[in-house]
Amino acid sequence: MRKIGVVTAGGDAPGMNAAIRSVVRSAIHSHLEVIGFERGYEGIIEGQTIQMGPRSVSGIVNLGGTILKTSRCEDIRTSEGLEKAAESLKNIGLEGLVTIGGDGTFRGASDLYKASGISMIGIPATIDNDVAGTETTIGFDTAVNTALSAIDKIRDTSMSHERIFVVEGMGRTRGFLALEVGLAGGAEIILVPEIKVNLDNICERLQSDRKEGKRSEIIVMAEGAGDSNEIVNYIIQKTEYLVRLTTLGYIQRGGTPTAESRILASEFGYHAVNLLLEGEKKRMVAVQKGRITSVDLDDSVRKTKKLDLKRLRLAEIISH
């Protein structure tokens, strides 16, 4: 192993830069040359490369986003795009590639391994925390704390004006982020894509709480749980309560990564380089039972990570 590459693909997540820094410096410590690819898989296909060294990653551990930039590349899903990407990697003599991202990134890496034969090591980095095979991902803790900070401020207004607030966060298909934020923020109701929303049940819960003396409430929902405007309007019409909607949006993706996100990224980057040095061909770095390990990349892509419904029930019980 003499030359490896690193790329960030898909949605950005706080801590990606810390992972890049760890990969680059761990590789150089082991006398490897490191090539960075800009703009995700699109940059691999187009040959957009930069030489990475210890100083090129100075002062980035605290930065959100990714210095390599990223994109969602549709071409990597086609045979023509894969062929171009494989040829690009071979032309520069790459022997291994560290891919930093989520499910889509790893599907691309798996296909690229088959097309090129070049070793692929995945580092899970997504605020959705929906990657199978790992307990947590880079950026998840930061996104939770970003959303939690906003909800704590919203609750102040909710209590002052005796209103109900619906707070919509990210999560088009999975509810890990909404569940974590809702549980930590003491939300009265948490809505996730995994469970069909019953608006009548929500209204009955709110009316019951009012009878018990509760004058303000927070409903945390993932964007994929339903149409937030329709939910707000239905509650208003059914209960005649004052209800307001706040959409957090992309604020959850940016910002300074927390200590947990930085440390996890540093450990993942180091472990990814070691996997390449050990001759692994197709693995994903992971956390299992609190320990850094790795799983088969294809195995992660094939499986679906399950939401812990017991925690959802816990949140419901302690919010009354």
N, C-alpha and C positions, 0 to 999 in steps of 0.2 A: 504494500500500500504506500503510494507516494503522493498522489494528488486526489483531493476530495472537493466536493462542492457543497454549497448550502443555499437553500432557497426558502422563502416564505410565500405561501400561496393561500388563496381564499380570503376570508374575512380577517382583519387584523385583530390582535389581542394584546393587552398590556403585558409586557414581559417577553415579547418576541425578540426585542433588542438584547435583552439579557441572555437569551438563548443563543442568539447569533454570536455574541461576545464570548460565551462559554465554548461554543463549537470551535471558533477560530483560534482562541488561545490554547485550548486543550490540544487541538490538532498541531499547532505550531510547536508546542511543548514536545510533541512526539515526532517532530521533524517532518511534518506533512505540509504540502503546499495546499492552500485553500483558495478556491474560486467562488465568488459570490455571484448569484444570478439575480438580476433586477426584474421586478414586475412579475414574479411568480413563474408559472409554466410558460407563459407568453414569452418571458425573457429567455428561457431555455430554448424554445423554438426559434426565436430570432437571434440567439447568440449574444444577448446583452449581458456581458460579464464584467466583473471588476476583480482585481487582485486584492485579496484580503490579508492584512497583517495585523500585528498586535496594536499598532497605533491607529489603524482604520476603525477599530472598535473602542477606542478610548472615549470615555465620557458618555456612553450610551446606555449604561445599565439602568439609569433612572428615567429613561425616555419611553413614552408610550408609542404605539404604532410600530413601524419597522423601517429601518434605514435602507433596506433592500427594496422597499415598496412591494406592493402585492396587487394581484388582479384575479378575477374569476375567468379562467381561460376555457372557452368551449372547445377550442381546437384540440386540447389534450384528450378529449373524449372520442376523437375520430382516429381512424387508422393512419390517415395522412399526417395528422398532427403528431401522433406518437412516433411515426417514422422520422419526422423532422427533428423531434426532440432527442430521440435516440442517436441520430447521426450527429447532432450538435454536441452531445456529451462525449461521444467517441472521438470526434475531431479534436477535442482539446485534451484527450488522454485521461479523462476522468475515470477513477476506479471505484468511487463511492459517492453517494449523494445523501445529504441530510435534508429532509423535507420537514418544514415546520408549519403546522396547520391543523385542520380538522378532518372530518370524514371525507370530504371531496378531495382534499389534498392527498389523502392516503389511497383513495381509489386511483387517482392519477399516478401515484408512485408505484402502486402494484402493477398497473398496466405498463408503466415505463420500464419496470424491471423485466417484465416478459419481453418487451420489445428490444431492450438493449443488453440485458444480462449484467448490467452494472448494479452493484449493491445499493440497496435503498434502506435507510433508517429513518423512521418517522418520529417526530417529536410532537406530541399533542398540545396544541395551543388554540383554544377557542373559549370564548366567554360562555358558550352554551353548556359546556361540560358534558357533551353527549357522545363522547368517543368511547366505544366499548373496549373493555380490557384494562381501563385505568380508573382509579377512584376519583382523580381530579385532573384538571388540565391547566396549563399556563393561562393566566388571565382571568380565570373564573373567580378567584378570591377578590381580585381588584374590582371586577364588574359588580360583584355582590356588595362590596363596601361603597362603591360609587352610588348604586341605586339606594342602598340603605341610608346614606347621608341625605339624599333627596327626600325619601319617605319620612325620615325623622322631622324634617322641616315642614313637610306637608301636614303631618299630624298636628303640629302646633296650630296651623290655620284651621284644620278640621275641628279641633277642640274649641278654638276661640269662637268660631262661627256656627258651631253645632251642625256640621255638614258631613255628608258622606263623600269620600273621594275614591274614584276608581283610578288606580295608577297602572298604566300599561308599560310593561317592559319588553325586552327582546325575547325571542323564543318562538320561531315560526312553527316548529314541529315538536319541540320538547319543552318540558316545564321545569328543568333543573334550576335554572336561574330564578324563576318566579317563586318556586318553593323555598329556596334558601333565603331569598330576600323577605318573603312573606313571613316565614318562621322567625327570622331574626328581628324583623320590624314589628312583630306583634299584630300582623294584619288579621282582621276578623274573618275575611274570606280570601281564599287563594284559588285562582282559576288557571288550569293548565290544559294544554292540548290533549293530553292523554285521557281526560275525563270530560264527557259531554256536559256542557253547561245547561243547568236547569234554572231558568230565570225565575220561575215561580217559587222554587225552593229558596233562592237568594232573597227574594222579597219577603218571604215568610220569616226567614232568619233575621232580616233587618227590622221587621215589625215586632218580632218577639223581643229583640234587644231593646227596642224603644220602650216597650212595656216594662222592661226590667230596669229602666232608668239610663240606658246608654244613649248619649246624645250625638256622638260622632263615631265614624267608623272608616276603616281603610280596606279597600278591596284591591288586592294585587293580582294582576293577570298577565299571563304571557300573551304576546300579540297573536299567537296561533290559536288561542282559546276561543276566539270569536270576534265579532265586530264590536269594538269598545263603544262606539257611538250608539249603536243599537241597544247595547246593554244598559248604558246610562239612561237613554230615553225610555226604555221599558220600565226601569226602576222608578223613574220620575212619574210616569203615567200610572203605575200600579200603586205606589205608596204616597205620592205627592210630597216626598222628602226633597230637600235641597241636595243635589248630587252634582259633583264637578269631576271632569276628566283631566288627567295629566298624563301626557305621553312622554316617556323618558328618551326614547329613540337612541340615536347613536352616541349620546353622552356616555353610555355604559361601555362603549368600546375604547374610548380614549382615556387619557390621563396617566399620571405617574403610577407605575405598578407598585403594589404593596410589597412589603418585605417577603411575604409568603410567595407571591408570584415570582419575585426576583430569585429567591433561593431555589425554588422548584425549577425555574428555567436554567439556572446555573448547573444544578445537578443533572438535569435532563441532557444538556449539551455535552457535558463531560462524559456521561454514560453512552451517548450516541456515538461519539468518536471511538470510545473503547470497543463498542460492538463492531465497528468497522475494522479496527485493528485486530480483533479476535477472529475475523473472517466471516462474520455473519452476513447473510445475503439480503434478508428481507424481514426486518424486525421493527417493532414500535416500542419506544421507551414508555414505561408505565409506572404507576404507583399502585401497589397491591398490599393491603394490610399494613399500610404506612411505610413500606419499603420500596426503594427504587429497583425495578426489575425490567423485563421486556417480554413482549408477546409477539406471536406471528402477525405480521402486518395484514395478511389476507384474513386471518381469523378475526381481527378487529373490524375490518371492513364488512365482513359477512354478518356479524352479530349486531344486535340492537341493545343498547344499554337501557336497563329498566329503571323507571322512577320509583323511589322508595315511598310507596303509598302509606306506610306506617307513619312516616314523618308528616305526611299530609294530614293524617288523622290526629297526630299529636298537635299540630298547629290549630286544628279545629277545636280540639278539647280545651286547650289553654287560652283560647281567644275569647271565651264566653265571660 
